[in-house]
Amino acid sequence: MTQSRIKDVARINLRTLPEDTDPHYKFRYVDISAVDGMGHVSIPDGDVSFSSAPSRARRTAPAGSVLVSTVRTYLQAIAAVPCHESNLVFSTGFAILEAGRKVDGRYLGYYCRSQQFIDEVVSRSTGVSYPAINPGEIGNVPISPPSLEEQGRIADFLDPETARIDKLIDRRKIQEGNLAEKSYAAVSEILVPGILSDPAGSWPWTWLPKAANDRPLVRLGYVCRLQNGLTVDGRRDVSGDVVTRSYLRVANVQAGSVALDSVTEITVPRDVADRSTLRPGDVLMTEGGDLDKLGRGTVWRGEIPDCLHQNHVFALRPEPARLDGDYLALMTRTLHGRCYFESTGTKTTNLASTNSSKILSFPIPLPDVAVQRKLAAQAQKVLEECEVATRLLIRQRALLAERRQALITAAVTGQFDVSTASGRNVTDGVQP
């Protein structure tokens, strides 16, 4: 194979919309975020006009051209331009490669997805947080293509083999979704029996089954106290009796867990800290966020001693003799919890919010606290089993993606003869 450079076999950024393009020209804008690490392109649903599109919406390309993200290329946002009935315009964050006479377009696409190409681009990129490469520098990346006939054979080999791996990965994603649905349904039915099969509640709780005698509906405020957090104020006087402590932000509170990899400290007057200190057993809820995550609770176990919380994070403190914290946190993850918070939340374009009044009005089935603990343990067991299975599926997806990448790299760099090799061994031992 003769060593060449990318610019010797392909044209880079050949087509660009001029600044005098008709302002009413319609197209689908494809940003870098629309290309995933497996080389799949998600075309947006709606058209945009040239006048309203981002200034980066300038690149055009025929189907089969290769998109290479020039920013953080190690994330592998690299793909072939798909065929589409709409006009497609791409971000200037892409370098767009159109194959010349010396290279098969499909082979070029696979070569740009090879580890050899990605490593070379990364080594030529500059910057720390967002390393990037100039499109012209991509043209200097070496390539040693075999004959056009051999390039075609390599592409013919990789097309079905990568499609087979992609199908297995998609099946794993479906299985992960099924597990999530199973755990959601199981927890809902354990804590609110009949909610999936026999809703018969009265307005406004129409999704609830008729309350059982041993599980009366009780508003949360009757069995729980809500503690507001501190307001972050840079102008606050911190010259007197003050303390410096860690405090939780909205980003630290997840559904069913707390993320403590990035916890901020704050200096506040001691009396403010006393009013905003978390206690083990508190149930944390966030004031705002995505609608489907609104109101989801997690129990604070005292992971950080004397930790404070921001005012956008509510701390619910159950009465120990009447309400179990784990039971409450799990109740927010049931169908009942989702219906309540999604129906009462204040919605904006991208986010939703709740408030202390709505949280304290949350109606919960309230059996004896010993029964609550038993139900919470049953629900937690189901969640843990599903989480173990989900982690295994995620690991399988990662291994399949690694094998796909290794197969592409080996094929385009001539590490084996594709005319005699079978890529089926990349999925040996992986059941569909």
Secondary structure, 3 states (H helix, E strand, C coil): CCCEEHHHHEEECCEECCCCCCCCCEEEEECHHHECCCCCECCCCCCEECCCCCCCEEEECCCCCEEEECECHHHCCEEECCCCCCCEEEECCEEEEEECCCCCHHHHHHHHHCHHHHHHHHHHCECCCCCECCHHHHCCCEECCCCHHHHHHHHHHHHHHHHHHHHHHHHHHHHHHHHHHHHHHHHHHHHCCCCCCCCCCCCCCCCCCCCCCCCCEEEHHHCEEEECCECCCCCCCCCCCEEEEEEECHHHEECCEECCCCCEEEEEEHHHHHHCECCCCCEEEECEECHHHCCCCEECCCCCCCCEEECCEEEEEECCCCCCHHHHHHHCCCHHHHHHHHHHCEECCCCEECCHHHHHCCEEECCCHHHHHHHHHHHHHHHHHHHHHHHHHHHHHHHHHHHHHHHHHHHHCCCCCCCCCCHHHHHCCCCC
